[in-house]
Amino acid sequence: MNEEILTISKNFWKAIEKSDGAVMRAIADPECWFVHIGGNCSLDEEVHFYEDGIFKPTGVTLHDQKLRIFGDTAVVVTDCDYGLLLDGKPTTHHFAVTEIYQKKEESWKLIQFTFTALVY
């Protein structure tokens, strides 16, 4: 089960890096919520940001992932560097991203994705 959840997480990160809204939607629950440095949004809004080029990823480096499971809920904390173009300007941020997955029927679905900027 642990490897299954971490694989799902890594697949979501790959979808972000490729701006692949179809894969993002396949992994996330339709009610999934995203929290960013500057605000928060629904899955539909998040996918729109990537598909319409508002967020243009330039690279994701996963440094570490820690997983804890609480019954039908799994929490993955991903330590990563996330590069993207915002308004045509390259940026890279070091984040701890809290990903919450819930077992729904027979599959794990992403229900919350929260970026926390790290300053070290």
DSSP file with accessible surface (Angstrom, degrees, kcal/mol):
  #  RESIDUE AA STRUCTURE BP1 BP2  ACC     N-H-->O    O-->H-N    N-H-->O    O-->H-N    TCO  KAPPA ALPHA  PHI   PSI    X-CA   Y-CA   Z-CA
    1    1 A M     >        0   0  124      0, 0.0     4,-2.2     0, 0.0     5,-0.2   0.000 360.0 360.0 360.0 -41.3    0.0    0.0    0.0
    2    2 A N  H  >  +     0   0   93      1,-0.2     4,-2.3     2,-0.2     5,-0.2   0.924 360.0  45.6 -58.1 -47.4    2.8    2.5    0.8
    3    3 A E  H  > S+     0   0  127      1,-0.2     4,-2.5     2,-0.2    -1,-0.2   0.872 109.5  56.7 -65.4 -35.4    4.4    2.1   -2.6
    4    4 A E  H  > S+     0   0   83      2,-0.2     4,-2.2     1,-0.2    -1,-0.2   0.937 109.8  44.0 -60.4 -46.8    1.0    2.4   -4.3
    5    5 A I  H  X S+     0   0    0     -4,-2.2     4,-2.6     2,-0.2    -2,-0.2   0.928 113.7  49.6 -67.0 -43.6    0.4    5.8   -2.6
    6    6 A L  H  X S+     0   0   24     -4,-2.3     4,-2.6     1,-0.2    -1,-0.2   0.885 110.2  51.8 -65.1 -34.6    3.9    7.1   -3.3
    7    7 A T  H  X S+     0   0   68     -4,-2.5     4,-2.5     2,-0.2    -1,-0.2   0.925 109.0  50.1 -65.8 -42.6    3.6    6.0   -7.0
    8    8 A I  H  X S+     0   0   30     -4,-2.2     4,-2.1     2,-0.2    -2,-0.2   0.935 111.2  49.7 -60.2 -44.8    0.3    7.9   -7.2
    9    9 A S  H  X S+     0   0    0     -4,-2.6     4,-2.4     1,-0.2    -2,-0.2   0.941 110.9  48.3 -59.1 -48.5    1.9   11.0   -5.7
   10   10 A K  H  X S+     0   0   87     -4,-2.6     4,-2.4     1,-0.2    -1,-0.2   0.888 109.8  53.2 -62.6 -36.5    4.8   10.8   -8.1
   11   11 A N  H  X S+     0   0   66     -4,-2.5     4,-2.1     2,-0.2    -1,-0.2   0.880 107.4  51.5 -65.8 -35.9    2.4   10.4  -11.0
   12   12 A F  H  X S+     0   0    0     -4,-2.1     4,-2.4     2,-0.2    -2,-0.2   0.931 109.3  50.0 -66.3 -42.2    0.6   13.5   -9.9
   13   13 A W  H  X S+     0   0    5     -4,-2.4     4,-2.7     1,-0.2    -2,-0.2   0.901 109.6  51.3 -62.2 -40.0    3.9   15.5   -9.8
   14   14 A K  H  X S+     0   0  116     -4,-2.4     4,-1.9     2,-0.2    -1,-0.2   0.901 108.7  51.8 -62.7 -39.5    4.7   14.2  -13.3
   15   15 A A  H  <>S+     0   0    4     -4,-2.1     5,-2.9     2,-0.2     4,-0.4   0.905 109.9  49.3 -64.3 -39.3    1.3   15.4  -14.5
   16   16 A I  H ><5S+     0   0    0     -4,-2.4     3,-1.5     3,-0.2    -2,-0.2   0.953 109.9  50.8 -61.2 -48.8    2.0   18.8  -13.0
   17   17 A E  H 3<5S+     0   0   79     -4,-2.7    -1,-0.2     1,-0.3    -2,-0.2   0.846 117.4  39.5 -60.5 -32.1    5.4   19.0  -14.7
   18   18 A K  T 3<5S-     0   0  161     -4,-1.9    -1,-0.3    -5,-0.2    -2,-0.2   0.360 107.3-123.7 -97.5   3.3    3.8   18.1  -18.0
   19   19 A S  T < 5 +     0   0   37     -3,-1.5     2,-1.2    -4,-0.4    -3,-0.2   0.884  51.0 165.8  53.1  43.3    0.7   20.3  -17.5
   20   20 A D     >< +     0   0   62     -5,-2.9     4,-2.2     1,-0.2     3,-0.2  -0.711  16.4 178.6 -95.9  90.1   -1.4   17.1  -18.1
   21   21 A G  H  > S+     0   0    1     -2,-1.2     4,-2.7     1,-0.2     5,-0.2   0.831  76.7  60.2 -62.0 -33.3   -4.9   18.0  -16.8
   22   22 A A  H  > S+     0   0   68      2,-0.2     4,-1.8     1,-0.2    -1,-0.2   0.930 109.1  42.3 -63.1 -43.8   -6.3   14.6  -17.8
   23   23 A V  H  > S+     0   0   52     -3,-0.2     4,-1.9     2,-0.2     5,-0.2   0.909 112.6  54.1 -70.1 -40.3   -3.9   12.8  -15.5
   24   24 A M  H  X S+     0   0    0     -4,-2.2     4,-2.4     1,-0.2    -2,-0.2   0.939 111.2  46.1 -56.6 -45.3   -4.4   15.4  -12.7
   25   25 A R  H  < S+     0   0  103     -4,-2.7    -1,-0.2     1,-0.2    -2,-0.2   0.851 109.1  55.3 -66.8 -33.8   -8.2   14.8  -12.9
   26   26 A A  H  < S+     0   0   62     -4,-1.8    -1,-0.2    -5,-0.2    -2,-0.2   0.851 115.6  38.0 -67.9 -32.2   -7.8   11.0  -12.9
   27   27 A I  H  < S+     0   0   21     -4,-1.9    83,-1.9    -3,-0.2     2,-0.2   0.846 108.8  69.2 -87.3 -36.4   -5.8   11.1   -9.7
   28   28 A A  E  < S-a  110   0A   2     -4,-2.4    83,-0.2    -5,-0.2    73,-0.1  -0.573  83.1-115.8 -91.3 146.4   -7.6   13.9   -7.8
   29   29 A D  E >   -     0   0A  23     81,-3.0     3,-2.5    -2,-0.2    14,-0.1  -0.504  33.3-115.4 -67.0 143.8  -11.1   13.8   -6.4
   30   30 A P  E 3  S+     0   0A  95      0, 0.0    13,-0.4     0, 0.0    14,-0.3   0.783 117.9  51.8 -56.1 -23.8  -13.4   16.3   -8.2
   31   31 A E  E 3  S+     0   0A 159     11,-0.1    80,-0.1    12,-0.1    -2,-0.0   0.321  80.8 138.7 -95.2   9.4  -13.7   18.2   -4.9
   32   32 A C  E <   -     0   0A   0     -3,-2.5    11,-1.0    78,-0.2     2,-0.4  -0.189  41.4-147.1 -56.0 145.4   -9.9   18.3   -4.3
   33   33 A W  E     -aB 112  42A  98     78,-1.4    80,-2.2     9,-0.2     2,-0.4  -0.935   6.3-155.8-121.6 141.4   -8.7   21.7   -3.0
   34   34 A F  E     -aB 113  41A   0      7,-2.9     7,-2.5    -2,-0.4     2,-0.5  -0.949   1.9-162.9-119.9 133.9   -5.3   23.3   -3.7
   35   35 A V  E     +aB 114  40A  42     78,-2.5    80,-2.8    -2,-0.4     5,-0.3  -0.979  15.3 177.1-120.6 123.5   -3.6   25.9   -1.4
   36   36 A H  E >   - B   0  39A  38      3,-3.9     3,-0.7    -2,-0.5    78,-0.0  -0.640  46.9 -95.1-114.1 176.6   -0.8   28.0   -2.9
   37   37 A I  T 3  S+     0   0  109      1,-0.2     3,-0.1    -2,-0.2    -1,-0.0   0.908 125.0  33.7 -58.2 -41.5    1.4   30.8   -1.6
   38   38 A G  T 3  S-     0   0   83      1,-0.1     2,-0.3    -3,-0.0    -1,-0.2   0.339 129.5 -42.5-102.2   5.7   -1.0   33.4   -3.0
   39   39 A G  E <   -B   36   0A  34     -3,-0.7    -3,-3.9     2,-0.0     2,-0.3  -0.994  56.3 -93.5 164.1-166.2   -4.3   31.7   -2.7
   40   40 A N  E     +B   35   0A  95     -2,-0.3     2,-0.3    -5,-0.3    -5,-0.2  -0.954  32.1 173.4-144.6 159.9   -6.4   28.6   -3.0
   41   41 A C  E     -B   34   0A   4     -7,-2.5    -7,-2.9    -2,-0.3     2,-0.1  -0.983  30.1 -94.5-160.2 169.6   -8.5   27.0   -5.7
   42   42 A S  E  >  -B   33   0A  31     -2,-0.3     4,-2.5    -9,-0.2    -9,-0.2  -0.290  46.0 -99.8 -82.8 172.1  -10.6   24.0   -6.8
   43   43 A L  H  > S+     0   0    4    -11,-1.0     4,-2.9   -13,-0.4     5,-0.3   0.919 123.5  54.3 -59.0 -45.0   -9.3   21.2   -9.1
   44   44 A D  H  > S+     0   0   94    -14,-0.3     4,-2.1     1,-0.2    -1,-0.2   0.921 111.0  45.1 -58.1 -44.0  -11.0   22.8  -12.1
   45   45 A E  H  > S+     0   0   92      2,-0.2     4,-2.2     1,-0.2    -1,-0.2   0.916 112.6  51.4 -66.0 -42.3   -9.2   26.1  -11.5
   46   46 A E  H  X S+     0   0    0     -4,-2.5     4,-1.5     2,-0.2    -2,-0.2   0.942 110.9  47.0 -61.2 -48.0   -5.9   24.3  -10.8
   47   47 A V  H  X S+     0   0    0     -4,-2.9     4,-3.2     1,-0.2     5,-0.3   0.922 109.8  55.0 -60.7 -41.8   -6.1   22.3  -14.1
   48   48 A H  H  X S+     0   0   79     -4,-2.1     4,-2.5    -5,-0.3     6,-0.4   0.912 102.9  56.0 -57.1 -44.2   -7.0   25.5  -15.9
   49   49 A F  H  <>S+     0   0   53     -4,-2.2     6,-2.5     1,-0.2     5,-1.2   0.884 116.0  37.1 -57.3 -40.1   -3.8   27.2  -14.6
   50   50 A Y  H ><5S+     0   0    4     -4,-1.5     3,-1.3    -3,-0.3    -2,-0.2   0.938 117.7  47.2 -79.0 -49.1   -1.7   24.5  -16.1
   51   51 A E  H 3<5S+     0   0  106     -4,-3.2    -2,-0.2     1,-0.3    -3,-0.2   0.841 114.8  46.8 -65.4 -32.0   -3.6   23.8  -19.3
   52   52 A D  T 3<5S-     0   0  103     -4,-2.5    -1,-0.3    -5,-0.3    -2,-0.2   0.360 114.8-113.7 -93.1   5.9   -3.9   27.4  -20.2
   53   53 A G  T < 5S+     0   0   24     -3,-1.3    -3,-0.2     2,-0.3    -4,-0.1   0.607  80.5 125.4  77.5  12.6   -0.2   28.2  -19.5
   54   54 A I  S   <S+     0   0   79     -5,-1.2     2,-0.5    -6,-0.4    33,-0.4   0.928  84.0  37.9 -66.5 -43.2   -0.7   30.4  -16.5
   55   55 A F  S    S-     0   0   31     -6,-2.5    -2,-0.3    31,-0.1    -1,-0.2  -0.955  76.6-176.0-102.5 123.3    1.6   28.0  -14.7
   56   56 A K  E     -C   85   0A 112     29,-1.3    29,-2.7    -2,-0.5   -39,-0.1  -0.855  17.0-146.9-121.1  92.6    4.4   26.8  -16.9
   57   57 A P  E     -C   84   0A  25      0, 0.0    27,-0.3     0, 0.0     3,-0.1  -0.299  19.6-178.7 -61.6 139.4    6.5   24.3  -15.0
   58   58 A T  E     -     0   0A  85     25,-2.9     2,-0.2     1,-0.4    26,-0.2   0.459  66.4 -27.0-113.0  -9.1   10.2   24.2  -15.8
   59   59 A G  E     -C   83   0A  20     24,-1.4    24,-3.4     2,-0.0     2,-0.4  -0.712  45.0-146.8 163.5 146.8   11.1   21.3  -13.5
   60   60 A V  E     -C   82   0A  21     22,-0.2     2,-0.6    -2,-0.2    22,-0.2  -0.998  11.6-169.4-129.5 125.7   10.3   19.5  -10.4
   61   61 A T  E     -C   81   0A  78     20,-2.8    20,-2.3    -2,-0.4     2,-0.7  -0.968  10.0-155.1-116.2 112.7   12.9   17.9   -8.2
   62   62 A L  E     +C   80   0A  59     -2,-0.6    18,-0.2    18,-0.2     3,-0.1  -0.806  16.1 175.5 -87.0 118.4   11.6   15.6   -5.5
   63   63 A H  E     -     0   0A  95     16,-3.1     2,-0.3    -2,-0.7    17,-0.2   0.832  63.4 -14.1 -88.6 -39.8   14.1   15.4   -2.6
   64   64 A D  E     -C   79   0A  70     15,-1.5    15,-2.8     2,-0.0     2,-0.4  -0.981  51.7-155.9-162.0 151.1   12.1   13.3   -0.1
   65   65 A Q  E     -C   78   0A  29     -2,-0.3     2,-0.4    13,-0.2    13,-0.2  -0.993   7.3-166.2-136.3 132.4    8.7   12.0    0.6
   66   66 A K  E     -C   77   0A 129     11,-2.2    11,-2.6    -2,-0.4     2,-0.4  -0.956   9.5-162.2-117.9 137.0    7.3   10.9    3.9
   67   67 A L  E     +C   76   0A  38     -2,-0.4     2,-0.4     9,-0.2     9,-0.2  -0.958  12.3 177.8-124.6 135.2    4.1    8.9    4.2
   68   68 A R  E     -C   75   0A 168      7,-2.3     7,-3.1    -2,-0.4     2,-0.4  -0.997  14.5-153.3-132.4 137.9    1.7    8.3    7.1
   69   69 A I  E     -C   74   0A  57     -2,-0.4     2,-0.4     5,-0.2     5,-0.2  -0.943  12.1-177.5-116.4 132.9   -1.5    6.3    6.9
   70   70 A F  E >   -C   73   0A 104      3,-3.8     3,-1.6    -2,-0.4     2,-0.3  -0.840  62.5 -73.0-127.0  85.9   -4.5    6.8    9.1
   71   71 A G  T 3  S-     0   0   68     -2,-0.4    -1,-0.1     1,-0.3     0, 0.0  -0.425 119.7  -3.5  65.1-116.0   -7.1    4.2    8.2
   72   72 A D  T 3  S+     0   0   86     -2,-0.3    31,-3.1    -3,-0.1     2,-0.4   0.225 124.7  81.7 -94.5  15.6   -8.6    5.3    4.8
   73   73 A T  E <   -CD  70 102A  35     -3,-1.6    -3,-3.8    29,-0.2     2,-0.4  -0.975  56.9-170.0-124.4 133.1   -6.5    8.6    4.8
   74   74 A A  E     -CD  69 101A   0     27,-3.1    27,-3.1    -2,-0.4     2,-0.5  -0.974   6.0-158.9-122.8 137.7   -2.9    8.9    3.7
   75   75 A V  E     -CD  68 100A  34     -7,-3.1    -7,-2.3    -2,-0.4     2,-0.5  -0.974   7.4-173.0-118.0 122.8   -0.7   12.0    4.2
   76   76 A V  E     -CD  67  99A   0     23,-3.0    23,-3.3    -2,-0.5     2,-0.6  -0.966   7.5-161.8-113.2 127.0    2.4   12.5    2.0
   77   77 A V  E     -CD  66  98A  59    -11,-2.6   -11,-2.2    -2,-0.5     2,-0.5  -0.959  12.5-162.9-108.8 116.3    4.7   15.3    2.7
   78   78 A T  E     -CD  65  97A   0     19,-2.8    19,-2.8    -2,-0.6     2,-0.6  -0.896   9.8-156.0-105.2 121.9    6.9   16.0   -0.3
   79   79 A D  E     +CD  64  96A  46    -15,-2.8   -16,-3.1    -2,-0.5   -15,-1.5  -0.876  38.8 148.2 -93.2 117.4   10.1   18.0    0.0
   80   80 A C  E     -CD  62  95A   0     15,-2.7    15,-3.1    -2,-0.6     2,-0.5  -0.971  51.7-126.8-149.1 160.9   10.7   19.5   -3.5
   81   81 A D  E     -CD  61  94A  49    -20,-2.3   -20,-2.8    -2,-0.3     2,-0.5  -0.964  31.1-165.7-105.8 130.7   12.1   22.3   -5.6
   82   82 A Y  E     -CD  60  93A   8     11,-2.8    11,-2.0    -2,-0.5     2,-0.4  -0.968   3.5-169.2-126.0 115.1    9.5   23.5   -8.0
   83   83 A G  E     +CD  59  92A   4    -24,-3.4   -25,-2.9    -2,-0.5   -24,-1.4  -0.857  17.7 149.4-105.3 138.7   10.4   25.6  -11.0
   84   84 A L  E     -CD  57  91A   9      7,-2.2     7,-2.2    -2,-0.4     2,-0.5  -0.983  45.0-108.2-157.9 161.6    8.0   27.4  -13.2
   85   85 A L  E     -CD  56  90A  54    -29,-2.7   -29,-1.3    -2,-0.3     2,-0.5  -0.850  30.3-174.2 -92.4 126.1    7.5   30.5  -15.3
   86   86 A L  E >  S- D   0  89A  62      3,-2.5     3,-2.0    -2,-0.5   -31,-0.1  -0.990  78.3 -14.0-121.1 120.5    5.2   33.1  -13.9
   87   87 A D  T 3  S-     0   0  157     -2,-0.5    -1,-0.1   -33,-0.4   -33,-0.1   0.873 130.1 -56.5  54.0  36.6    4.4   36.0  -16.1
   88   88 A G  T 3  S+     0   0   63      1,-0.2    -1,-0.3   -32,-0.0    -3,-0.0   0.461 114.5 117.8  79.0   1.2    7.4   34.9  -18.3
   89   89 A K  E <   -D   86   0A 144     -3,-2.0    -3,-2.5     1,-0.0    -1,-0.2  -0.874  65.9-123.7-105.8 129.6    9.8   35.0  -15.3
   90   90 A P  E     +D   85   0A 104      0, 0.0     2,-0.3     0, 0.0    -5,-0.2  -0.476  34.9 175.9 -71.3 136.2   11.6   31.9  -14.1
   91   91 A T  E     -D   84   0A  36     -7,-2.2    -7,-2.2    -2,-0.2     2,-0.4  -0.977  15.5-167.5-135.3 149.7   11.0   31.1  -10.5
   92   92 A T  E     -D   83   0A 100     -2,-0.3     2,-0.4    -9,-0.2    -9,-0.2  -0.987  10.1-174.6-137.0 131.4   12.1   28.2   -8.3
   93   93 A H  E     -D   82   0A  67    -11,-2.0   -11,-2.8    -2,-0.4     2,-0.6  -0.958  23.7-134.2-126.0 145.9   10.8   27.6   -4.8
   94   94 A H  E     +D   81   0A  47     24,-0.4    24,-3.1    -2,-0.4     2,-0.3  -0.889  40.2 178.5 -96.3 120.4   11.6   25.1   -2.2
   95   95 A F  E     -DE  80 117A   9    -15,-3.1   -15,-2.7    -2,-0.6     2,-0.5  -0.902  38.5-149.2-124.9 152.0    8.4   23.6   -0.8
   96   96 A A  E     -DE  79 116A  20     20,-2.6    20,-2.0    -2,-0.3     2,-0.6  -0.995  31.3-162.5-106.1 119.7    7.0   21.1    1.6
   97   97 A V  E     -DE  78 115A   0    -19,-2.8   -19,-2.8    -2,-0.5     2,-0.7  -0.945   8.5-150.2-110.6 122.8    3.8   20.0   -0.1
   98   98 A T  E     -DE  77 114A  42     16,-2.6    16,-2.6    -2,-0.6     2,-0.5  -0.841  15.6-172.5 -93.6 118.2    1.2   18.2    2.0
   99   99 A E  E     -DE  76 113A   0    -23,-3.3   -23,-3.0    -2,-0.7     2,-0.5  -0.961   4.9-162.6-112.8 125.3   -0.8   15.8   -0.1
  100  100 A I  E     -DE  75 112A  44     12,-2.6    11,-3.4    -2,-0.5    12,-1.3  -0.943   7.6-173.8-113.8 125.7   -3.8   14.1    1.4
  101  101 A Y  E     -DE  74 110A   0    -27,-3.1   -27,-3.1    -2,-0.5     2,-0.4  -0.912   5.9-160.6-116.2 145.0   -5.2   11.0   -0.2
  102  102 A Q  E     -DE  73 109A  56      7,-2.6     7,-2.4    -2,-0.4     2,-0.6  -0.983  24.0-119.6-127.7 136.4   -8.4    9.2    0.8
  103  103 A K  E     - E   0 108A  67    -31,-3.1     2,-0.5    -2,-0.4     5,-0.2  -0.639  33.1-176.3 -74.1 118.0   -9.3    5.6   -0.1
  104  104 A K  E >   - E   0 107A  72      3,-3.4     3,-2.2    -2,-0.6     2,-0.4  -0.975  61.6 -47.9-122.1 113.6  -12.6    5.8   -2.1
  105  105 A E  T 3  S-     0   0  185     -2,-0.5    -2,-0.0     1,-0.3     0, 0.0  -0.460 125.6 -21.0  56.6-112.5  -14.0    2.4   -3.0
  106  106 A E  T 3  S+     0   0  162     -2,-0.4     2,-0.3    -3,-0.1    -1,-0.3   0.386 126.2  66.1-107.1   5.1  -10.9    0.6   -4.3
  107  107 A S  E <  S- E   0 104A  54     -3,-2.2    -3,-3.4    -5,-0.1     2,-0.4  -0.909  75.1-118.3-131.0 156.3   -8.6    3.6   -5.2
  108  108 A W  E     - E   0 103A  11     -2,-0.3     2,-0.4    -5,-0.2    -5,-0.2  -0.769  30.9-166.1 -89.1 131.7   -6.8    6.4   -3.5
  109  109 A K  E     - E   0 102A  54     -7,-2.4    -7,-2.6    -2,-0.4     2,-0.3  -0.968  23.1-120.1-122.3 136.1   -7.9    9.9   -4.5
  110  110 A L  E     +aE  28 101A   0    -83,-1.9   -81,-3.0    -2,-0.4    -9,-0.3  -0.575  35.6 167.8 -70.2 127.8   -6.1   13.2   -3.9
  111  111 A I  E     +     0   0A  44    -11,-3.4   -78,-1.4     1,-0.4     2,-0.3   0.553  62.9  24.1-118.6 -15.2   -8.3   15.4   -1.8
  112  112 A Q  E     -aE  33 100A  46    -12,-1.3   -12,-2.6   -80,-0.2     2,-0.4  -0.973  52.5-177.0-154.1 137.8   -6.0   18.2   -0.6
  113  113 A F  E     +aE  34  99A   0    -80,-2.2   -78,-2.5    -2,-0.3     2,-0.5  -0.932  14.1 179.9-140.3 107.8   -2.7   19.6   -2.0
  114  114 A T  E     -aE  35  98A  33    -16,-2.6   -16,-2.6    -2,-0.4     2,-0.4  -0.954  15.7-151.4-123.3 121.3   -1.0   22.4    0.0
  115  115 A F  E     - E   0  97A  11    -80,-2.8     2,-0.5    -2,-0.5   -18,-0.2  -0.748  11.4-174.6 -87.3 131.1    2.2   24.2   -0.8
  116  116 A T  E     - E   0  96A  71    -20,-2.0   -20,-2.6    -2,-0.4     2,-0.2  -0.989  23.0-132.2-124.6 119.3    4.3   25.5    2.1
  117  117 A A  E     - E   0  95A  52     -2,-0.5     2,-0.4   -22,-0.2   -22,-0.2  -0.523  17.4-148.1 -70.8 133.1    7.3   27.6    1.2
  118  118 A L        -     0   0   35    -24,-3.1   -24,-0.4    -2,-0.2    -1,-0.0  -0.863   7.8-161.5-102.7 140.5   10.5   26.6    3.0
  119  119 A V              0   0  147     -2,-0.4    -1,-0.1   -24,-0.0   -24,-0.1   0.278 360.0 360.0-107.5  12.4   13.0   29.2    3.8
  120  120 A Y              0   0  197    -26,-0.1    -2,-0.1     0, 0.0   -26,-0.0  -0.710 360.0 360.0-117.5 360.0   16.0   27.1    4.5
